[in-house]
Amino acid sequence: MAGVKNWPAFCRDCLSDTAADATYSMVAPARADATCPACGSTRILAHPELGSLSIAHLDCDAFYAAIEKRDDPSLKDKPLMVGGETRGVVSTCCYIARKFGVRSAMPMFQAKKLCPQAVILKPRHAYYSQVARQIRAMMEELTPLVEPLSLDEAYLDLSGTERIHHKSPAKTMAALAARIEREIRITVSIGLSGNKFLAKLASELDKPRGFAVIGMAEAKSFLRDKKIGIMRGAGKVLQTRLERDGIVTIGQLQDADPKTLASRYGATGLWLHRMANAQDSRPVDPEGEMKSISSETTFDKDLSAYAALESILWRQAERVSARAKKLGLGGRTVVLKLKTADFKLRTRSTSLEAPTQLADRIFRAAQAALKREATGTRFRLLGVGITNLAPAQSADPASLIDPAADKRVAAERAMDKIRAKFGNEAVGTGRAFKKPRG
Protein backbone atom coordinates (compact mmCIF):
# COMPACT_ATOMS: atom_id res chain seq x y z
CA MET A 1 0.00 0.00 0.00
CA ALA A 2 1.17 3.51 -0.79
CA GLY A 3 2.70 5.50 2.04
CA VAL A 4 0.64 7.83 4.19
CA LYS A 5 1.97 10.86 2.32
CA ASN A 6 0.22 9.60 -0.81
CA TRP A 7 -3.18 9.03 0.80
CA PRO A 8 -6.06 11.17 -0.50
CA ALA A 9 -6.68 14.01 1.95
CA PHE A 10 -8.70 17.21 2.08
CA CYS A 11 -9.68 19.99 4.46
CA ARG A 12 -13.16 19.52 5.92
CA ASP A 13 -13.66 23.28 6.20
CA CYS A 14 -12.67 24.58 2.76
CA LEU A 15 -12.58 21.22 0.87
CA SER A 16 -9.11 21.95 -0.51
CA ASP A 17 -6.97 18.92 -1.33
CA THR A 18 -3.94 18.70 0.93
CA ALA A 19 -1.24 16.29 2.06
CA ALA A 20 -1.82 13.57 4.64
CA ASP A 21 0.23 13.86 7.79
CA ALA A 22 2.28 10.86 8.92
CA THR A 23 0.33 10.64 12.20
CA TYR A 24 -2.83 9.34 10.52
CA SER A 25 -3.99 5.80 11.27
CA MET A 26 -5.83 3.46 8.94
CA VAL A 27 -9.21 4.30 10.44
CA ALA A 28 -9.73 8.01 10.03
CA PRO A 29 -9.78 10.44 11.64
CA ALA A 30 -6.63 10.62 13.69
CA ARG A 31 -5.89 14.17 14.73
CA ALA A 32 -2.89 15.73 13.04
CA ASP A 33 -0.91 18.85 13.81
CA ALA A 34 -0.80 19.83 10.15
CA THR A 35 -2.93 22.75 9.03
CA CYS A 36 -4.66 23.37 5.74
CA PRO A 37 -2.44 25.62 3.59
CA ALA A 38 -5.53 27.28 2.13
CA CYS A 39 -7.54 28.18 5.26
CA GLY A 40 -5.41 27.19 8.26
CA SER A 41 -7.90 24.60 9.56
CA THR A 42 -6.59 21.52 11.36
CA ARG A 43 -9.61 19.43 10.36
CA ILE A 44 -7.84 17.40 7.71
CA LEU A 45 -9.43 14.11 6.60
CA ALA A 46 -7.19 11.45 5.10
CA HIS A 47 -7.66 7.81 4.21
CA PRO A 48 -6.41 5.50 1.44
CA GLU A 49 -10.02 4.76 0.35
CA LEU A 50 -11.28 8.30 0.77
CA GLY A 51 -12.02 8.74 -2.92
CA SER A 52 -13.83 5.43 -3.45
CA LEU A 53 -16.28 5.05 -0.55
CA SER A 54 -19.87 6.21 -1.08
CA ILE A 55 -22.13 4.96 1.74
CA ALA A 56 -22.56 7.56 4.48
CA HIS A 57 -24.35 7.80 7.80
CA LEU A 58 -25.26 11.26 9.11
CA ASP A 59 -26.15 11.70 12.78
CA CYS A 60 -27.18 15.02 14.32
CA ASP A 61 -25.28 15.72 17.55
CA ALA A 62 -27.61 15.74 20.60
CA PHE A 63 -30.40 16.81 18.24
CA TYR A 64 -33.17 17.99 20.58
CA ALA A 65 -30.73 19.65 22.98
CA ALA A 66 -28.84 21.29 20.12
CA ILE A 67 -32.03 22.87 18.80
CA GLU A 68 -33.00 24.16 22.24
CA LYS A 69 -29.54 25.67 22.75
CA ARG A 70 -29.68 27.21 19.28
CA ASP A 71 -32.97 28.91 20.11
CA ASP A 72 -31.91 30.03 23.59
CA PRO A 73 -28.26 31.18 23.69
CA SER A 74 -28.42 31.44 27.50
CA LEU A 75 -28.33 27.62 27.59
CA LYS A 76 -25.08 27.39 25.62
CA ASP A 77 -22.75 26.57 28.53
CA LYS A 78 -25.29 24.80 30.74
CA PRO A 79 -26.01 21.08 31.08
CA LEU A 80 -29.32 20.45 29.35
CA MET A 81 -31.68 17.50 29.38
CA VAL A 82 -34.76 17.18 27.20
CA GLY A 83 -37.43 14.82 28.48
CA GLY A 84 -40.08 14.23 31.14
CA GLU A 85 -39.45 16.60 34.04
CA THR A 86 -41.00 14.55 36.82
CA ARG A 87 -41.54 11.17 35.14
CA GLY A 88 -40.24 9.38 32.09
CA VAL A 89 -36.77 9.30 30.64
CA VAL A 90 -34.15 11.55 29.11
CA SER A 91 -34.93 11.94 25.40
CA THR A 92 -31.68 13.77 24.66
CA CYS A 93 -28.98 15.43 26.70
CA CYS A 94 -26.24 17.80 25.63
CA TYR A 95 -22.57 16.90 25.76
CA ILE A 96 -22.03 18.95 28.90
CA ALA A 97 -24.62 16.81 30.73
CA ARG A 98 -22.98 13.67 29.39
CA LYS A 99 -19.81 14.53 31.26
CA PHE A 100 -21.79 13.91 34.46
CA GLY A 101 -22.82 10.45 33.26
CA VAL A 102 -26.24 11.38 31.90
CA ARG A 103 -27.32 9.40 28.82
CA SER A 104 -30.32 9.26 26.52
CA ALA A 105 -33.04 6.80 27.65
CA MET A 106 -31.87 7.10 31.28
CA PRO A 107 -34.67 7.44 33.85
CA MET A 108 -35.07 11.14 34.59
CA PHE A 109 -34.86 10.70 38.37
CA GLN A 110 -31.46 9.04 37.95
CA ALA A 111 -30.24 11.73 35.54
CA LYS A 112 -31.25 14.46 38.00
CA LYS A 113 -29.23 12.79 40.74
CA LEU A 114 -26.15 12.72 38.49
CA CYS A 115 -26.57 16.30 37.33
CA PRO A 116 -28.93 18.23 39.66
CA GLN A 117 -27.89 21.58 38.17
CA ALA A 118 -29.11 20.61 34.69
CA VAL A 119 -31.81 22.57 32.90
CA ILE A 120 -34.72 20.26 32.00
CA LEU A 121 -37.00 21.07 29.09
CA LYS A 122 -40.03 19.21 27.80
CA PRO A 123 -39.59 18.00 24.22
CA ARG A 124 -41.19 19.87 21.33
CA HIS A 125 -41.62 16.96 18.94
CA ALA A 126 -43.52 18.79 16.21
CA TYR A 127 -40.84 21.49 16.11
CA TYR A 128 -38.00 18.98 16.01
CA SER A 129 -39.77 17.20 13.14
CA GLN A 130 -39.90 20.48 11.24
CA VAL A 131 -36.14 20.95 11.60
CA ALA A 132 -35.55 17.31 10.64
CA ARG A 133 -37.51 17.85 7.41
CA GLN A 134 -35.22 20.78 6.54
CA ILE A 135 -32.16 18.57 6.97
CA ARG A 136 -33.72 15.73 5.03
CA ALA A 137 -34.47 18.08 2.13
CA MET A 138 -30.79 19.05 2.06
CA MET A 139 -29.78 15.39 1.92
CA GLU A 140 -32.23 14.66 -0.88
CA GLU A 141 -30.73 17.48 -2.93
CA LEU A 142 -27.54 15.39 -3.02
CA THR A 143 -28.99 11.93 -3.71
CA PRO A 144 -32.45 10.37 -3.94
CA LEU A 145 -31.10 7.43 -1.93
CA VAL A 146 -31.69 8.72 1.61
CA GLU A 147 -32.91 6.28 4.26
CA PRO A 148 -33.87 7.97 7.54
CA LEU A 149 -33.48 5.85 10.67
CA SER A 150 -35.08 8.45 12.94
CA LEU A 151 -35.55 12.21 13.04
CA ASP A 152 -31.86 12.86 13.55
CA GLU A 153 -30.02 10.22 11.52
CA ALA A 154 -30.02 8.75 8.04
CA TYR A 155 -28.05 6.70 5.55
CA LEU A 156 -27.10 8.15 2.17
CA ASP A 157 -25.86 6.33 -0.93
CA LEU A 158 -23.81 8.76 -3.02
CA SER A 159 -22.72 6.25 -5.67
CA GLY A 160 -22.45 7.97 -9.04
CA THR A 161 -22.95 11.49 -7.66
CA GLU A 162 -19.37 12.61 -8.33
CA ARG A 163 -20.29 13.49 -11.91
CA ILE A 164 -23.24 15.58 -10.69
CA HIS A 165 -21.60 17.43 -7.79
CA HIS A 166 -18.06 17.46 -9.25
CA LYS A 167 -16.57 16.16 -6.05
CA SER A 168 -16.16 12.87 -4.24
CA PRO A 169 -18.88 11.58 -1.89
CA ALA A 170 -16.54 12.35 1.02
CA LYS A 171 -16.30 16.01 0.00
CA THR A 172 -20.03 16.15 -0.70
CA MET A 173 -20.75 14.98 2.84
CA ALA A 174 -18.26 17.44 4.32
CA ALA A 175 -19.94 20.24 2.39
CA LEU A 176 -23.35 19.07 3.65
CA ALA A 177 -22.16 19.11 7.26
CA ALA A 178 -20.88 22.66 6.78
CA ARG A 179 -24.18 23.74 5.22
CA ILE A 180 -26.23 22.28 8.09
CA GLU A 181 -23.99 24.04 10.58
CA ARG A 182 -24.32 27.31 8.68
CA GLU A 183 -28.04 27.27 7.90
CA ILE A 184 -29.60 25.11 10.62
CA ARG A 185 -26.99 26.10 13.23
CA ILE A 186 -26.50 22.66 14.72
CA THR A 187 -23.66 20.19 14.18
CA VAL A 188 -23.66 16.69 12.73
CA SER A 189 -21.26 13.75 12.70
CA ILE A 190 -20.63 11.69 9.59
CA GLY A 191 -19.43 8.15 8.98
CA LEU A 192 -18.26 7.00 5.55
CA SER A 193 -17.62 3.45 4.40
CA GLY A 194 -18.55 0.82 1.83
CA ASN A 195 -21.75 -0.40 3.51
CA LYS A 196 -24.40 0.68 6.02
CA PHE A 197 -23.10 -1.35 8.95
CA LEU A 198 -19.65 0.20 8.82
CA ALA A 199 -20.88 3.71 7.98
CA LYS A 200 -23.01 3.77 11.13
CA LEU A 201 -20.11 2.56 13.25
CA ALA A 202 -17.86 5.20 11.73
CA SER A 203 -20.26 8.03 12.59
CA GLU A 204 -19.88 7.16 16.28
CA LEU A 205 -16.07 7.36 16.30
CA ASP A 206 -15.59 11.10 16.26
CA LYS A 207 -18.59 12.80 17.90
CA PRO A 208 -19.52 15.60 18.07
CA ARG A 209 -18.91 17.49 14.81
CA GLY A 210 -16.92 14.55 13.49
CA PHE A 211 -16.17 12.79 10.24
CA ALA A 212 -14.72 9.28 10.38
CA VAL A 213 -13.94 6.71 7.71
CA ILE A 214 -13.76 2.92 7.93
CA GLY A 215 -12.32 1.48 4.74
CA MET A 216 -13.17 -1.97 3.48
CA ALA A 217 -9.51 -3.07 3.58
CA GLU A 218 -9.18 -2.62 7.34
CA ALA A 219 -12.79 -3.37 8.31
CA LYS A 220 -12.25 -6.90 9.64
CA SER A 221 -9.22 -5.94 11.69
CA PHE A 222 -11.06 -2.89 13.03
CA LEU A 223 -14.00 -5.04 14.13
CA ARG A 224 -11.98 -7.92 15.52
CA ASP A 225 -11.55 -6.83 19.15
CA LYS A 226 -14.94 -5.08 19.44
CA LYS A 227 -17.76 -6.39 21.59
CA ILE A 228 -20.73 -7.94 19.83
CA GLY A 229 -22.99 -5.25 21.28
CA ILE A 230 -21.78 -2.70 18.72
CA MET A 231 -23.61 -4.64 16.01
CA ARG A 232 -26.97 -3.02 15.37
CA GLY A 233 -29.57 -5.73 15.87
CA ALA A 234 -27.58 -7.77 18.37
CA GLY A 235 -29.69 -7.05 21.44
CA LYS A 236 -29.13 -7.98 25.06
CA VAL A 237 -30.97 -11.30 24.78
CA LEU A 238 -28.80 -12.43 21.86
CA GLN A 239 -25.64 -11.15 23.56
CA THR A 240 -26.48 -13.10 26.71
CA ARG A 241 -27.03 -16.25 24.68
CA LEU A 242 -23.73 -15.80 22.85
CA GLU A 243 -21.90 -15.14 26.13
CA ARG A 244 -23.23 -18.41 27.54
CA ASP A 245 -21.58 -20.10 24.56
CA GLY A 246 -18.31 -18.26 25.20
CA ILE A 247 -18.63 -15.74 22.35
CA VAL A 248 -18.07 -12.12 23.42
CA THR A 249 -16.04 -10.48 20.62
CA ILE A 250 -16.62 -10.02 16.91
CA GLY A 251 -13.30 -11.73 16.25
CA GLN A 252 -14.70 -14.94 17.71
CA LEU A 253 -17.57 -14.74 15.23
CA GLN A 254 -15.09 -14.16 12.40
CA ASP A 255 -13.23 -17.32 13.35
CA ALA A 256 -16.34 -19.44 13.84
CA ASP A 257 -17.57 -21.89 11.21
CA PRO A 258 -20.73 -20.39 9.65
CA LYS A 259 -22.35 -23.84 9.50
CA THR A 260 -21.84 -24.21 13.24
CA LEU A 261 -23.32 -20.76 13.88
CA ALA A 262 -26.30 -21.61 11.66
CA SER A 263 -26.95 -24.89 13.45
CA ARG A 264 -26.79 -23.14 16.82
CA TYR A 265 -28.57 -19.84 16.07
CA GLY A 266 -30.37 -20.45 12.77
CA ALA A 267 -30.55 -17.57 10.27
CA THR A 268 -29.31 -15.23 13.01
CA GLY A 269 -26.04 -17.18 13.12
CA LEU A 270 -25.42 -16.61 9.42
CA TRP A 271 -26.28 -12.93 9.83
CA LEU A 272 -23.80 -12.64 12.72
CA HIS A 273 -21.05 -14.20 10.61
CA ARG A 274 -21.70 -11.85 7.70
CA MET A 275 -21.72 -8.73 9.87
CA ALA A 276 -18.59 -9.86 11.75
CA ASN A 277 -16.83 -10.10 8.40
CA ALA A 278 -18.07 -6.65 7.34
CA GLN A 279 -20.40 -8.16 4.74
CA ASP A 280 -23.52 -6.01 4.59
CA SER A 281 -25.33 -6.05 1.26
CA ARG A 282 -28.39 -4.09 2.40
CA PRO A 283 -29.12 -1.23 0.00
CA VAL A 284 -29.88 2.29 1.15
CA ASP A 285 -33.65 2.19 0.78
CA PRO A 286 -35.68 5.43 0.93
CA GLU A 287 -38.78 3.34 1.70
CA GLY A 288 -37.05 1.16 4.26
CA GLU A 289 -37.10 3.36 7.32
CA MET A 290 -40.63 2.62 8.51
CA LYS A 291 -40.49 -0.57 10.58
CA SER A 292 -43.30 0.13 13.01
CA ILE A 293 -45.93 2.68 14.04
CA SER A 294 -46.40 3.19 17.75
CA SER A 295 -47.58 5.54 20.46
CA GLU A 296 -46.86 5.49 24.17
CA THR A 297 -47.35 7.63 27.24
CA THR A 298 -45.67 7.88 30.63
CA PHE A 299 -48.18 8.45 33.44
CA ASP A 300 -48.01 11.27 35.98
CA LYS A 301 -48.42 8.59 38.65
CA ASP A 302 -48.21 4.82 38.56
CA LEU A 303 -51.40 3.01 37.54
CA SER A 304 -52.53 -0.53 38.34
CA ALA A 305 -56.31 -0.59 37.78
CA TYR A 306 -57.27 -2.38 34.59
CA ALA A 307 -60.03 0.11 33.72
CA ALA A 308 -57.60 3.03 33.84
CA LEU A 309 -55.03 1.21 31.71
CA GLU A 310 -57.70 0.11 29.23
CA SER A 311 -58.87 3.69 28.74
CA ILE A 312 -55.32 4.84 28.01
CA LEU A 313 -54.78 1.87 25.69
CA TRP A 314 -57.75 2.95 23.58
CA ARG A 315 -56.38 6.48 23.13
CA GLN A 316 -52.98 5.08 22.12
CA ALA A 317 -54.65 2.68 19.67
CA GLU A 318 -56.49 5.62 18.10
CA ARG A 319 -53.24 7.52 17.65
CA VAL A 320 -51.51 4.56 16.04
CA SER A 321 -54.51 4.03 13.78
CA ALA A 322 -54.53 7.68 12.70
CA ARG A 323 -50.84 7.55 11.79
CA ALA A 324 -51.24 4.26 9.92
CA LYS A 325 -54.14 5.65 7.88
CA LYS A 326 -52.20 8.81 7.09
CA LEU A 327 -49.22 6.74 5.92
CA GLY A 328 -51.34 4.27 3.99
CA LEU A 329 -50.06 1.29 5.99
CA GLY A 330 -51.34 -1.55 8.12
CA GLY A 331 -49.60 -3.88 10.56
CA ARG A 332 -49.91 -7.64 10.93
CA THR A 333 -48.48 -7.68 14.47
CA VAL A 334 -49.82 -5.65 17.41
CA VAL A 335 -47.34 -4.96 20.21
CA LEU A 336 -48.32 -3.94 23.75
CA LYS A 337 -45.59 -2.19 25.74
CA LEU A 338 -45.71 -1.78 29.52
CA LYS A 339 -43.09 -0.47 31.92
CA THR A 340 -43.43 -1.30 35.61
CA ALA A 341 -42.88 1.12 38.47
CA ASP A 342 -39.36 -0.31 38.89
CA PHE A 343 -38.58 0.29 35.18
CA LYS A 344 -38.88 -3.33 34.03
CA LEU A 345 -40.12 -3.49 30.45
CA ARG A 346 -42.79 -5.91 29.26
CA THR A 347 -43.68 -6.33 25.58
CA ARG A 348 -46.40 -8.64 24.35
CA SER A 349 -47.01 -9.33 20.65
CA THR A 350 -50.14 -10.60 18.92
CA SER A 351 -50.13 -11.73 15.28
CA LEU A 352 -53.26 -11.10 13.20
CA GLU A 353 -54.58 -13.02 10.22
CA ALA A 354 -54.28 -9.88 8.09
CA PRO A 355 -52.70 -6.43 8.51
CA THR A 356 -54.84 -3.77 10.18
CA GLN A 357 -54.86 -0.01 10.44
CA LEU A 358 -58.06 0.22 12.45
CA ALA A 359 -58.12 1.45 16.04
CA ASP A 360 -60.75 -1.11 17.04
CA ARG A 361 -58.68 -4.08 15.87
CA ILE A 362 -55.43 -2.70 17.29
CA PHE A 363 -57.16 -2.08 20.61
CA ARG A 364 -58.81 -5.50 20.81
CA ALA A 365 -55.57 -7.34 20.05
CA ALA A 366 -53.64 -5.36 22.69
CA GLN A 367 -56.55 -5.49 25.14
CA ALA A 368 -56.32 -9.27 25.41
CA ALA A 369 -52.65 -8.98 26.36
CA LEU A 370 -53.37 -6.15 28.80
CA LYS A 371 -55.92 -8.29 30.66
CA ARG A 372 -53.22 -10.89 31.28
CA GLU A 373 -50.74 -8.29 32.56
CA ALA A 374 -52.97 -5.97 34.61
CA THR A 375 -53.19 -8.13 37.73
CA GLY A 376 -52.24 -5.55 40.33
CA THR A 377 -48.80 -4.56 39.06
CA ARG A 378 -48.24 -0.82 39.06
CA PHE A 379 -47.19 0.57 35.69
CA ARG A 380 -45.56 3.87 34.78
CA LEU A 381 -45.84 3.61 30.99
CA LEU A 382 -48.16 2.07 28.41
CA GLY A 383 -47.77 1.96 24.67
CA VAL A 384 -49.10 0.11 21.66
CA GLY A 385 -47.79 -0.30 18.14
CA ILE A 386 -48.05 -2.25 14.92
CA THR A 387 -45.18 -3.95 13.09
CA ASN A 388 -44.76 -6.18 10.02
CA LEU A 389 -46.15 -3.29 7.99
CA ALA A 390 -47.91 -3.72 4.67
CA PRO A 391 -49.70 -1.40 2.20
CA ALA A 392 -53.20 -0.36 3.20
CA GLN A 393 -54.66 -2.20 0.21
CA SER A 394 -53.99 -5.51 1.95
CA ALA A 395 -55.28 -4.36 5.34
CA ASP A 396 -58.58 -5.16 7.01
CA PRO A 397 -60.31 -7.52 4.58
CA ALA A 398 -63.95 -8.39 5.26
CA SER A 399 -64.45 -11.06 7.89
CA LEU A 400 -66.23 -14.27 6.85
CA ILE A 401 -66.88 -15.42 10.41
CA ASP A 402 -67.51 -12.25 12.44
CA PRO A 403 -70.23 -9.95 10.99
CA ALA A 404 -70.01 -7.77 14.12
CA ALA A 405 -66.39 -6.99 13.26
CA ASP A 406 -67.45 -5.73 9.84
CA LYS A 407 -70.01 -3.46 11.48
CA ARG A 408 -67.30 -1.99 13.74
CA VAL A 409 -65.07 -1.46 10.71
CA ALA A 410 -67.86 0.35 8.88
CA ALA A 411 -68.53 2.53 11.93
CA GLU A 412 -64.87 3.47 12.24
CA ARG A 413 -64.59 4.28 8.54
CA ALA A 414 -67.68 6.49 8.87
CA MET A 415 -66.11 8.34 11.81
CA ASP A 416 -62.94 8.84 9.78
CA LYS A 417 -64.95 10.57 7.06
CA ILE A 418 -66.65 12.85 9.58
CA ARG A 419 -63.31 13.74 11.19
CA ALA A 420 -61.76 14.44 7.80
CA LYS A 421 -64.56 16.91 7.06
CA PHE A 422 -65.15 18.52 10.46
CA GLY A 423 -61.96 17.86 12.48
CA ASN A 424 -60.66 15.21 14.85
CA GLU A 425 -62.91 16.28 17.74
CA ALA A 426 -66.12 16.06 15.72
CA VAL A 427 -66.92 12.51 16.76
CA GLY A 428 -65.63 9.88 19.18
CA THR A 429 -66.48 6.60 20.84
CA GLY A 430 -67.63 5.93 24.38
CA ARG A 431 -64.21 4.59 25.30
CA ALA A 432 -62.62 7.95 24.48
CA PHE A 433 -64.56 9.66 27.26
CA LYS A 434 -63.68 7.29 30.08
CA LYS A 435 -61.55 8.94 32.73
CA PRO A 436 -58.66 6.78 33.96
CA ARG A 437 -58.49 5.96 37.65
CA GLY A 438 -55.40 4.58 39.32
Sequence and secondary structure as in RCSB ss.txt:
>XXXX:A:sequence
MAGVKNWPAFCRDCLSDTAADATYSMVAPARADATCPACGSTRILAHPELGSLSIAHLDCDAFYAAIEKRDDPSL
KDKPLMVGGETRGVVSTCCYIARKFGVRSAMPMFQAKKLCPQAVILKPRHAYYSQVARQIRAMMEELTPLVEPLS
LDEAYLDLSGTERIHHKSPAKTMAALAARIEREIRITVSIGLSGNKFLAKLASELDKPRGFAVIGMAEAKSFLRD
KKIGIMRGAGKVLQTRLERDGIVTIGQLQDADPKTLASRYGATGLWLHRMANAQDSRPVDPEGEMKSISSETTFD
KDLSAYAALESILWRQAERVSARAKKLGLGGRTVVLKLKTADFKLRTRSTSLEAPTQLADRIFRAAQAALKREAT
GTRFRLLGVGITNLAPAQSADPASLIDPAADKRVAAERAMDKIRAKFGNEAVGTGRAFKKPRG
>XXXX:A:secstr
   GGGS EEETTT  B    TT  SSB    S   TTT    EEE TTTTT  EEEEEETTHHHHHHHHH GGG
TTS EEEE SSSSBEEEE HHHHTTT  TT BHHHHHHH TT EEE   HHHHHHHHHHHHHHHHHH S EEEEE
TTEEEEE TT HHHHSS HHHHHHHHHHHHHHHT   EEEEEESSHHHHHHHHTSS SS EEE  SSSHHHHHTT
SBGGGSTT  HHHHHHHHHTT  BHHHHHHS HHHHHHHHTHHHHHHHHHHTT       TT    EEEEEEEEE
EEE  HHHHHHHHHHHHHHHHHHHHHHTEEEEEEEEEEEETT  EEEEEEEEEEEE  HHHHHHHHHHHHHHH S
S  EEEEEEEEEEEEEGGGSS   SS HHHHHHHHHHHHHHHHHHHH TTS   GGGG     
